[in-house]
Amino acid sequence: MAVRILSIDGGGLRGLLPLWVLREIEAYTGKKVFDCFDFFAGSSTGGIISAGLTIPKDATSKAPKLTIENIIQLYEERGKDIFPSGGWFTEKWKKCPYSYPFRPMFSNHGMKAVLEEFFQSYTIRDCLKPIMIPTYSITRMEPLWFRSRITHPSERNIIDSALADAYNVSLVDALMAATAAPTYLPAYPIIFGLDRNTNDVCIDGGIYQNNPTNAALVELFRNMPEYSQKFQLHNSPVIDLDDLFVLSIGTGRFNKSKEERLQLTNAGKLNWAQPAIDISMWGNAQAVDFQTNEWLDFGTQGKRK
């Protein structure tokens, strides 16, 4: 039995692109995306989609609450709130040239309001299928991963249960942390782990893992016995390449023209600030694409479009 992985890149409102692809998959297969995949990994906007596809209708339901059309509607109708392109805050920011280098472009109030509306009090543990979403703690200066696996205690001991509870954060907090793109949105503080007295101030995981495919593969290869036990993800605690199916969907290309990019040749810190973030996210997604194709020997048939 193959383990089917869906991996979705970060990219803000360009998250509509993978949503449109997934809508076509549903039309072609006659199945819901939820039923087509076993493991959902998403960076930034991909994390919103992954979580949205896997939350239940209610506490006792085994059916997902949101459809692809629901999530597309969220992006199309509430996108301006999630990823604002204007408004009072932005206009004020634009009119204060001295504040330009010192504060985020946007407030995160709209993002939080929309996430609270759609994800309510759901936690990572509530997701019907395992998910994996990256963020980066500038408190610890290290990557953090929101993973279903570590929120589900085994039956081994009390300590394991305490660890599971400590890492079972709300989806609203997880997604706020995972989408806090530097220069665009403020970093987001969360309590994550056994130290309940220290905030992890987090930024967008796309900074280091905008394409989470490799991380998902490593997570499954390293921890398949747990996934087999906790989620019945595979009929064996051992997995090899023949047991994997991976669909990795990007969110488009870095959209600056060659002329605009070449203007950075002799740019200083201020002019590099925002392009450096964009190039970092696009570049590491390309790197993961190359690494995964080489590692799994996908060849041209495995190349992402």
BELURLIN-V906822 format. One record per backbone hydrogen bond with DSSP energy under -0.5 kcal/mol. NH is the residue of the N-H (numbers start at 1). CO is the residue of the C=O. Records with the same first field share a line. If there is no record, write none. Layout:
NH->CO  CO
This chain:
3->243
4->2
5->3  245
6->39
7->5  247
8->41
9->249
10->210
14->11
15->12
16->13
17->14
18->14
19->15
20->16
21->17
22->18
23->19
24->20
25->21
26->22
27->23
28->24
29->25
30->26
35->32
36->32  33
37->33
38->4
39->4
40->130
41->6  39
42->132
43->8
46->43
47->44
48->44
49->45
50->46
51->47
52->48
53->49
54->50  51
55->51
57->63
61->58
65->55
66->52
71->67
72->68
73->69
74->70
75->71
76->72
77->73
78->74
79->75
81->78
82->78
83->79
91->87
92->88
93->89
94->90
95->91
96->93
97->95
99->96
100->96  97
102->99
103->99
105->183
106->184
112->108
113->109
114->110
115->111
116->112
117->113
118->114
119->115
120->116
122->119
124->169
126->123
127->123  124
128->54
130->38
132->40
133->146
135->144
136->203
137->142
138->136  201
139->201
141->137
142->137
144->135
146->133
147->145
148->131
151->148
152->148  149
153->151
161->157
162->158
163->159
164->160
165->161
166->162
167->163
168->164  165
169->167
171->122
172->122
174->170
175->171
176->172
177->173
178->174
179->175
180->177
181->179
184->181
185->181
188->202
190->200
192->190
193->166
196->194
198->195
200->190
201->199
202->188  200
203->136
204->180
205->134  178
207->204
208->205
209->205
210->206
212->210
216->212
217->213
218->214
219->215
220->216
221->217
222->218
223->219
224->220
226->223
227->223
228->224
229->225
230->226
231->227
232->228
233->227
243->240
244->241
245->3
247->5
248->246
249->7  247
251->252
261->257
262->258
263->259
264->261
265->262
267->264
272->268
273->269  270
275->271
276->272
277->273
278->274
279->275
280->276
281->277
282->278
283->279
284->280
285->281
286->282
287->283
288->284
289->285
290->286
291->287
292->288
293->289
294->290
295->291
296->292
297->293
298->293
299->293
301->298
302->298  299
303->300
